[in-house]
Amino acid sequence: MENNSNKENARAERIAFRINQHHLLLANIYENLVDREFKPAEQDLRDLIIDLRLIIKSLEDDDF
């Protein structure tokens, strides 16, 4: 039972880490758009989109 709990905790940590990275990207996107720095904003947007697509694919296998 404890092994399963450890696995779930590790899974929750991976999800939290990933979501935290998204928050940081979104903050950068906001700042870059406000400052009219479109190239860095575009790259961050592309990175975010790629990761979100990977999450969608991971949902099929519950692979977090």
N, CA, C and O atoms as a CHARMM CRD file, in Angstrom:
* protein
*
  256
    1    1 MET  N      0.83100  -1.19000   0.00000 PROA 1      0.00000
    2    1 MET  CA     0.00000   0.00000   0.00000 PROA 1      0.00000
    3    1 MET  C      0.87600   1.25600   0.00000 PROA 1      0.00000
    4    1 MET  O      0.59000   2.22600  -0.70100 PROA 1      0.00000
    5    2 GLU  N      1.94300   1.22000   0.79400 PROA 2      0.00000
    6    2 GLU  CA     2.83200   2.37600   0.87700 PROA 2      0.00000
    7    2 GLU  C      3.53100   2.62500  -0.45600 PROA 2      0.00000
    8    2 GLU  O      3.76600   3.77700  -0.82000 PROA 2      0.00000
    9    3 ASN  N      3.86700   1.56800  -1.18700 PROA 3      0.00000
   10    3 ASN  CA     4.50000   1.69400  -2.49100 PROA 3      0.00000
   11    3 ASN  C      3.58200   2.42800  -3.45900 PROA 3      0.00000
   12    3 ASN  O      4.03200   3.28200  -4.22300 PROA 3      0.00000
   13    4 ASN  N      2.29600   2.09500  -3.42500 PROA 4      0.00000
   14    4 ASN  CA     1.31900   2.76300  -4.27700 PROA 4      0.00000
   15    4 ASN  C      1.19700   4.24100  -3.90600 PROA 4      0.00000
   16    4 ASN  O      1.06500   5.09600  -4.78100 PROA 4      0.00000
   17    5 SER  N      1.24100   4.53300  -2.62800 PROA 5      0.00000
   18    5 SER  CA     1.18200   5.91700  -2.15500 PROA 5      0.00000
   19    5 SER  C      2.39900   6.70500  -2.64000 PROA 5      0.00000
   20    5 SER  O      2.27400   7.86000  -3.04700 PROA 5      0.00000
   21    6 ASN  N      3.56600   6.07900  -2.59600 PROA 6      0.00000
   22    6 ASN  CA     4.78400   6.73600  -3.08600 PROA 6      0.00000
   23    6 ASN  C      4.69000   7.02600  -4.57700 PROA 6      0.00000
   24    6 ASN  O      5.10400   8.08900  -5.03900 PROA 6      0.00000
   25    7 LYS  N      4.14400   6.07700  -5.32600 PROA 7      0.00000
   26    7 LYS  CA     3.97700   6.27200  -6.77000 PROA 7      0.00000
   27    7 LYS  C      3.02400   7.43000  -7.04700 PROA 7      0.00000
   28    7 LYS  O      3.27500   8.24600  -7.93400 PROA 7      0.00000
   29    8 GLU  N      1.93400   7.50000  -6.29200 PROA 8      0.00000
   30    8 GLU  CA     0.95600   8.57700  -6.48100 PROA 8      0.00000
   31    8 GLU  C      1.55300   9.93500  -6.10100 PROA 8      0.00000
   32    8 GLU  O      1.28200  10.94100  -6.75500 PROA 8      0.00000
   33    9 ASN  N      2.36100   9.95700  -5.04500 PROA 9      0.00000
   34    9 ASN  CA     3.02500  11.19900  -4.64600 PROA 9      0.00000
   35    9 ASN  C      4.01400  11.65900  -5.71400 PROA 9      0.00000
   36    9 ASN  O      4.09700  12.84700  -6.02500 PROA 9      0.00000
   37   10 ALA  N      4.76000  10.70900  -6.26900 PROA 10     0.00000
   38   10 ALA  CA     5.71600  11.03900  -7.33100 PROA 10     0.00000
   39   10 ALA  C      4.97200  11.54900  -8.55800 PROA 10     0.00000
   40   10 ALA  O      5.41400  12.49700  -9.20800 PROA 10     0.00000
   41   11 ARG  N      3.84700  10.92500  -8.87400 PROA 11     0.00000
   42   11 ARG  CA     3.02700  11.35300 -10.01000 PROA 11     0.00000
   43   11 ARG  C      2.51700  12.77400  -9.78400 PROA 11     0.00000
   44   11 ARG  O      2.57400  13.60900 -10.68600 PROA 11     0.00000
   45   12 ALA  N      2.02400  13.04300  -8.59000 PROA 12     0.00000
   46   12 ALA  CA     1.52700  14.38300  -8.26800 PROA 12     0.00000
   47   12 ALA  C      2.63900  15.42000  -8.36200 PROA 12     0.00000
   48   12 ALA  O      2.41000  16.53900  -8.82000 PROA 12     0.00000
   49   13 GLU  N      3.84000  15.05300  -7.93100 PROA 13     0.00000
   50   13 GLU  CA     4.98200  15.96800  -8.02800 PROA 13     0.00000
   51   13 GLU  C      5.32700  16.27100  -9.48400 PROA 13     0.00000
   52   13 GLU  O      5.61500  17.41700  -9.83000 PROA 13     0.00000
   53   14 ARG  N      5.29600  15.24500 -10.33400 PROA 14     0.00000
   54   14 ARG  CA     5.58300  15.46400 -11.76600 PROA 14     0.00000
   55   14 ARG  C      4.55200  16.39700 -12.39600 PROA 14     0.00000
   56   14 ARG  O      4.89500  17.28200 -13.18000 PROA 14     0.00000
   57   15 ILE  N      3.29800  16.18800 -12.04500 PROA 15     0.00000
   58   15 ILE  CA     2.23600  17.04900 -12.57700 PROA 15     0.00000
   59   15 ILE  C      2.41500  18.47400 -12.07600 PROA 15     0.00000
   60   15 ILE  O      2.31200  19.42200 -12.85500 PROA 15     0.00000
   61   16 ALA  N      2.68100  18.63400 -10.79800 PROA 16     0.00000
   62   16 ALA  CA     2.86800  19.97300 -10.21900 PROA 16     0.00000
   63   16 ALA  C      4.05500  20.68500 -10.85900 PROA 16     0.00000
   64   16 ALA  O      3.98100  21.88100 -11.14300 PROA 16     0.00000
   65   17 PHE  N      5.15100  19.95700 -11.08700 PROA 17     0.00000
   66   17 PHE  CA     6.31900  20.54800 -11.72400 PROA 17     0.00000
   67   17 PHE  C      5.97200  21.04500 -13.12200 PROA 17     0.00000
   68   17 PHE  O      6.34200  22.15300 -13.50900 PROA 17     0.00000
   69   18 ARG  N      5.26500  20.22200 -13.86400 PROA 18     0.00000
   70   18 ARG  CA     4.90900  20.58200 -15.23600 PROA 18     0.00000
   71   18 ARG  C      3.99500  21.80700 -15.26800 PROA 18     0.00000
   72   18 ARG  O      4.18700  22.71200 -16.08000 PROA 18     0.00000
   73   19 ILE  N      3.01000  21.82900 -14.38600 PROA 19     0.00000
   74   19 ILE  CA     2.08700  22.96400 -14.32700 PROA 19     0.00000
   75   19 ILE  C      2.82100  24.22200 -13.88400 PROA 19     0.00000
   76   19 ILE  O      2.53200  25.31200 -14.37700 PROA 19     0.00000
   77   20 ASN  N      3.76300  24.08400 -12.96500 PROA 20     0.00000
   78   20 ASN  CA     4.56100  25.23500 -12.55000 PROA 20     0.00000
   79   20 ASN  C      5.34500  25.80000 -13.73200 PROA 20     0.00000
   80   20 ASN  O      5.44500  27.01700 -13.88500 PROA 20     0.00000
   81   21 GLN  N      5.89400  24.92900 -14.55900 PROA 21     0.00000
   82   21 GLN  CA     6.61100  25.37900 -15.75200 PROA 21     0.00000
   83   21 GLN  C      5.67200  26.13400 -16.69000 PROA 21     0.00000
   84   21 GLN  O      6.07200  27.11700 -17.31500 PROA 21     0.00000
   85   22 HSD  N      4.44600  25.68200 -16.78600 PROA 22     0.00000
   86   22 HSD  CA     3.46000  26.37600 -17.61900 PROA 22     0.00000
   87   22 HSD  C      3.15600  27.76900 -17.06200 PROA 22     0.00000
   88   22 HSD  O      3.02300  28.73200 -17.81700 PROA 22     0.00000
   89   23 HSD  N      3.05100  27.86100 -15.75500 PROA 23     0.00000
   90   23 HSD  CA     2.81400  29.16900 -15.12900 PROA 23     0.00000
   91   23 HSD  C      3.96100  30.13200 -15.45800 PROA 23     0.00000
   92   23 HSD  O      3.72900  31.29700 -15.77900 PROA 23     0.00000
   93   24 LEU  N      5.18400  29.63800 -15.37600 PROA 24     0.00000
   94   24 LEU  CA     6.33600  30.48300 -15.68900 PROA 24     0.00000
   95   24 LEU  C      6.32700  30.91500 -17.15300 PROA 24     0.00000
   96   24 LEU  O      6.60400  32.07300 -17.46600 PROA 24     0.00000
   97   25 LEU  N      6.00800  29.98600 -18.04100 PROA 25     0.00000
   98   25 LEU  CA     5.92200  30.33400 -19.46000 PROA 25     0.00000
   99   25 LEU  C      4.83100  31.37300 -19.69900 PROA 25     0.00000
  100   25 LEU  O      5.03300  32.32400 -20.45400 PROA 25     0.00000
  101   26 LEU  N      3.68600  31.19500 -19.06400 PROA 26     0.00000
  102   26 LEU  CA     2.59200  32.14800 -19.23900 PROA 26     0.00000
  103   26 LEU  C      2.97500  33.53600 -18.73300 PROA 26     0.00000
  104   26 LEU  O      2.62000  34.54200 -19.34600 PROA 26     0.00000
  105   27 ALA  N      3.69400  33.59100 -17.62100 PROA 27     0.00000
  106   27 ALA  CA     4.14900  34.88700 -17.11000 PROA 27     0.00000
  107   27 ALA  C      5.11100  35.54400 -18.09600 PROA 27     0.00000
  108   27 ALA  O      5.03700  36.75000 -18.33400 PROA 27     0.00000
  109   28 ASN  N      6.02000  34.74200 -18.67100 PROA 28     0.00000
  110   28 ASN  CA     6.94400  35.27700 -19.67400 PROA 28     0.00000
  111   28 ASN  C      6.20700  35.74600 -20.91200 PROA 28     0.00000
  112   28 ASN  O      6.52400  36.79600 -21.47000 PROA 28     0.00000
  113   29 ILE  N      5.22600  34.97200 -21.34100 PROA 29     0.00000
  114   29 ILE  CA     4.43600  35.35000 -22.51000 PROA 29     0.00000
  115   29 ILE  C      3.74900  36.68300 -22.26200 PROA 29     0.00000
  116   29 ILE  O      3.77500  37.57300 -23.11200 PROA 29     0.00000
  117   30 TYR  N      3.14200  36.81400 -21.10400 PROA 30     0.00000
  118   30 TYR  CA     2.46300  38.06300 -20.75200 PROA 30     0.00000
  119   30 TYR  C      3.43100  39.24300 -20.82600 PROA 30     0.00000
  120   30 TYR  O      3.14800  40.25300 -21.47100 PROA 30     0.00000
  121   31 GLU  N      4.57200  39.10100 -20.15800 PROA 31     0.00000
  122   31 GLU  CA     5.55300  40.19500 -20.13400 PROA 31     0.00000
  123   31 GLU  C      6.04800  40.53600 -21.53500 PROA 31     0.00000
  124   31 GLU  O      6.16900  41.71000 -21.88400 PROA 31     0.00000
  125   32 ASN  N      6.33100  39.52600 -22.32600 PROA 32     0.00000
  126   32 ASN  CA     6.82000  39.77100 -23.67900 PROA 32     0.00000
  127   32 ASN  C      5.76200  40.43300 -24.55300 PROA 32     0.00000
  128   32 ASN  O      6.08300  41.31000 -25.35500 PROA 32     0.00000
  129   33 LEU  N      4.52900  40.02900 -24.40900 PROA 33     0.00000
  130   33 LEU  CA     3.46500  40.66500 -25.19900 PROA 33     0.00000
  131   33 LEU  C      3.26400  42.11500 -24.78100 PROA 33     0.00000
  132   33 LEU  O      3.09800  42.98900 -25.63200 PROA 33     0.00000
  133   34 VAL  N      3.27600  42.37300 -23.48900 PROA 34     0.00000
  134   34 VAL  CA     3.12400  43.74700 -22.99700 PROA 34     0.00000
  135   34 VAL  C      4.26200  44.62400 -23.51200 PROA 34     0.00000
  136   34 VAL  O      4.05000  45.78100 -23.87700 PROA 34     0.00000
  137   35 ASP  N      5.47200  44.06100 -23.53800 PROA 35     0.00000
  138   35 ASP  CA     6.65100  44.81200 -23.99100 PROA 35     0.00000
  139   35 ASP  C      6.82900  44.78600 -25.51100 PROA 35     0.00000
  140   35 ASP  O      7.80500  45.31800 -26.04000 PROA 35     0.00000
  141   36 ARG  N      5.87700  44.16400 -26.20200 PROA 36     0.00000
  142   36 ARG  CA     5.93000  44.02800 -27.66600 PROA 36     0.00000
  143   36 ARG  C      7.19200  43.29600 -28.14800 PROA 36     0.00000
  144   36 ARG  O      7.75200  43.60600 -29.19900 PROA 36     0.00000
  145   37 GLU  N      7.60700  42.33600 -27.35800 PROA 37     0.00000
  146   37 GLU  CA     8.73000  41.47300 -27.73700 PROA 37     0.00000
  147   37 GLU  C      8.12100  40.17200 -28.26400 PROA 37     0.00000
  148   37 GLU  O      7.97700  39.19100 -27.53600 PROA 37     0.00000
  149   38 PHE  N      7.77200  40.19600 -29.54500 PROA 38     0.00000
  150   38 PHE  CA     6.95300  39.13900 -30.10700 PROA 38     0.00000
  151   38 PHE  C      7.72000  37.84400 -30.39900 PROA 38     0.00000
  152   38 PHE  O      7.15100  36.75900 -30.28100 PROA 38     0.00000
  153   39 LYS  N      8.96800  37.93600 -30.76700 PROA 39     0.00000
  154   39 LYS  CA     9.73400  36.71500 -31.06300 PROA 39     0.00000
  155   39 LYS  C      9.86600  35.81700 -29.82700 PROA 39     0.00000
  156   39 LYS  O      9.56800  34.62500 -29.90700 PROA 39     0.00000
  157   40 PRO  N     10.30500  36.36500 -28.68700 PROA 40     0.00000
  158   40 PRO  CA    10.37600  35.49500 -27.49700 PROA 40     0.00000
  159   40 PRO  C      8.99500  34.99300 -27.06600 PROA 40     0.00000
  160   40 PRO  O      8.86000  33.86400 -26.59700 PROA 40     0.00000
  161   41 ALA  N      7.98100  35.83100 -27.22700 PROA 41     0.00000
  162   41 ALA  CA     6.62400  35.40500 -26.87200 PROA 41     0.00000
  163   41 ALA  C      6.19100  34.24600 -27.76200 PROA 41     0.00000
  164   41 ALA  O      5.59500  33.27600 -27.29500 PROA 41     0.00000
  165   42 GLU  N      6.50200  34.36400 -29.05100 PROA 42     0.00000
  166   42 GLU  CA     6.13600  33.30200 -29.98300 PROA 42     0.00000
  167   42 GLU  C      6.82400  31.98600 -29.62300 PROA 42     0.00000
  168   42 GLU  O      6.19500  30.92900 -29.66800 PROA 42     0.00000
  169   43 GLN  N      8.09700  32.04100 -29.27000 PROA 43     0.00000
  170   43 GLN  CA     8.81200  30.81800 -28.90000 PROA 43     0.00000
  171   43 GLN  C      8.22000  30.19400 -27.64500 PROA 43     0.00000
  172   43 GLN  O      8.03300  28.97900 -27.58500 PROA 43     0.00000
  173   44 ASP  N      7.92300  31.01800 -26.64100 PROA 44     0.00000
  174   44 ASP  CA     7.30800  30.48900 -25.42100 PROA 44     0.00000
  175   44 ASP  C      5.93500  29.90500 -25.71500 PROA 44     0.00000
  176   44 ASP  O      5.57000  28.87200 -25.15500 PROA 44     0.00000
  177   45 LEU  N      5.17500  30.54700 -26.57900 PROA 45     0.00000
  178   45 LEU  CA     3.86500  30.01800 -26.96100 PROA 45     0.00000
  179   45 LEU  C      4.00700  28.66100 -27.64500 PROA 45     0.00000
  180   45 LEU  O      3.25400  27.72800 -27.36100 PROA 45     0.00000
  181   46 ARG  N      4.96500  28.56400 -28.53500 PROA 46     0.00000
  182   46 ARG  CA     5.18900  27.28900 -29.22700 PROA 46     0.00000
  183   46 ARG  C      5.60100  26.19400 -28.23500 PROA 46     0.00000
  184   46 ARG  O      5.12400  25.06300 -28.32600 PROA 46     0.00000
  185   47 ASP  N      6.47700  26.52600 -27.29700 PROA 47     0.00000
  186   47 ASP  CA     6.89500  25.55900 -26.28100 PROA 47     0.00000
  187   47 ASP  C      5.70300  25.09800 -25.44600 PROA 47     0.00000
  188   47 ASP  O      5.56000  23.91000 -25.15300 PROA 47     0.00000
  189   48 LEU  N      4.85900  26.03700 -25.07100 PROA 48     0.00000
  190   48 LEU  CA     3.68200  25.70700 -24.26800 PROA 48     0.00000
  191   48 LEU  C      2.72400  24.81800 -25.06000 PROA 48     0.00000
  192   48 LEU  O      2.21300  23.83000 -24.53200 PROA 48     0.00000
  193   49 ILE  N      2.48400  25.16100 -26.30300 PROA 49     0.00000
  194   49 ILE  CA     1.58500  24.38000 -27.14600 PROA 49     0.00000
  195   49 ILE  C      2.10400  22.95600 -27.31300 PROA 49     0.00000
  196   49 ILE  O      1.33700  21.99800 -27.22700 PROA 49     0.00000
  197   50 ILE  N      3.39700  22.81800 -27.55000 PROA 50     0.00000
  198   50 ILE  CA     3.98600  21.48000 -27.71400 PROA 50     0.00000
  199   50 ILE  C      3.77600  20.66100 -26.44400 PROA 50     0.00000
  200   50 ILE  O      3.37800  19.49800 -26.51300 PROA 50     0.00000
  201   51 ASP  N      4.04200  21.26200 -25.29000 PROA 51     0.00000
  202   51 ASP  CA     3.89500  20.50900 -24.04800 PROA 51     0.00000
  203   51 ASP  C      2.43300  20.17300 -23.78000 PROA 51     0.00000
  204   51 ASP  O      2.13400  19.08300 -23.29200 PROA 51     0.00000
  205   52 LEU  N      1.52700  21.07900 -24.08700 PROA 52     0.00000
  206   52 LEU  CA     0.10700  20.78800 -23.88700 PROA 52     0.00000
  207   52 LEU  C     -0.35000  19.65600 -24.79600 PROA 52     0.00000
  208   52 LEU  O     -1.15300  18.81500 -24.39100 PROA 52     0.00000
  209   53 ARG  N      0.15400  19.63300 -26.01100 PROA 53     0.00000
  210   53 ARG  CA    -0.17400  18.51600 -26.90800 PROA 53     0.00000
  211   53 ARG  C      0.36700  17.19400 -26.36300 PROA 53     0.00000
  212   53 ARG  O     -0.29300  16.16000 -26.46200 PROA 53     0.00000
  213   54 LEU  N      1.55900  17.23200 -25.79200 PROA 54     0.00000
  214   54 LEU  CA     2.11800  16.01700 -25.19500 PROA 54     0.00000
  215   54 LEU  C      1.27400  15.54000 -24.01800 PROA 54     0.00000
  216   54 LEU  O      1.10400  14.33800 -23.81100 PROA 54     0.00000
  217   55 ILE  N      0.75000  16.48200 -23.25600 PROA 55     0.00000
  218   55 ILE  CA    -0.12300  16.11000 -22.13700 PROA 55     0.00000
  219   55 ILE  C     -1.39100  15.45000 -22.66100 PROA 55     0.00000
  220   55 ILE  O     -1.84800  14.45200 -22.10300 PROA 55     0.00000
  221   56 ILE  N     -1.95800  15.99600 -23.72100 PROA 56     0.00000
  222   56 ILE  CA    -3.16000  15.39000 -24.30000 PROA 56     0.00000
  223   56 ILE  C     -2.87300  13.95400 -24.71700 PROA 56     0.00000
  224   56 ILE  O     -3.68900  13.06500 -24.47300 PROA 56     0.00000
  225   57 LYS  N     -1.73000  13.72000 -25.33900 PROA 57     0.00000
  226   57 LYS  CA    -1.37100  12.35600 -25.73500 PROA 57     0.00000
  227   57 LYS  C     -1.16900  11.46800 -24.50500 PROA 57     0.00000
  228   57 LYS  O     -1.49900  10.28200 -24.53100 PROA 57     0.00000
  229   58 SER  N     -0.63200  12.03700 -23.44200 PROA 58     0.00000
  230   58 SER  CA    -0.38900  11.26400 -22.22400 PROA 58     0.00000
  231   58 SER  C     -1.68300  10.84700 -21.52400 PROA 58     0.00000
  232   58 SER  O     -1.71300   9.85000 -20.80200 PROA 58     0.00000
  233   59 LEU  N     -2.73500  11.60800 -21.74200 PROA 59     0.00000
  234   59 LEU  CA    -4.01000  11.29000 -21.11400 PROA 59     0.00000
  235   59 LEU  C     -4.52500   9.91300 -21.52800 PROA 59     0.00000
  236   59 LEU  O     -5.14400   9.20400 -20.73400 PROA 59     0.00000
  237   60 GLU  N     -4.26200   9.54800 -22.77700 PROA 60     0.00000
  238   60 GLU  CA    -4.73100   8.25400 -23.28000 PROA 60     0.00000
  239   60 GLU  C     -4.14600   7.09700 -22.48400 PROA 60     0.00000
  240   60 GLU  O     -4.80700   6.07900 -22.28300 PROA 60     0.00000
  241   61 ASP  N     -2.91300   7.25100 -22.03300 PROA 61     0.00000
  242   61 ASP  CA    -2.23800   6.17200 -21.31900 PROA 61     0.00000
  243   61 ASP  C     -2.11500   6.42300 -19.82600 PROA 61     0.00000
  244   61 ASP  O     -1.52800   5.61800 -19.10300 PROA 61     0.00000
  245   62 ASP  N     -2.67000   7.54500 -19.36000 PROA 62     0.00000
  246   62 ASP  CA    -2.50300   7.95600 -17.95900 PROA 62     0.00000
  247   62 ASP  C     -1.02800   7.89200 -17.58900 PROA 62     0.00000
  248   62 ASP  O     -0.64400   7.31500 -16.57200 PROA 62     0.00000
  249   63 ASP  N     -0.21400   8.50400 -18.44600 PROA 63     0.00000
  250   63 ASP  CA     1.24800   8.39700 -18.33400 PROA 63     0.00000
  251   63 ASP  C      1.85300   9.72500 -17.90400 PROA 63     0.00000
  252   63 ASP  O      2.40300  10.46600 -18.71900 PROA 63     0.00000
  253   64 PHE  N      1.74600  10.01200 -16.62800 PROA 64     0.00000
  254   64 PHE  CA     2.32600  11.24600 -16.09900 PROA 64     0.00000
  255   64 PHE  C      3.47900  10.89900 -15.21200 PROA 64     0.00000
  256   64 PHE  O      4.12100  11.79000 -14.65500 PROA 64     0.00000
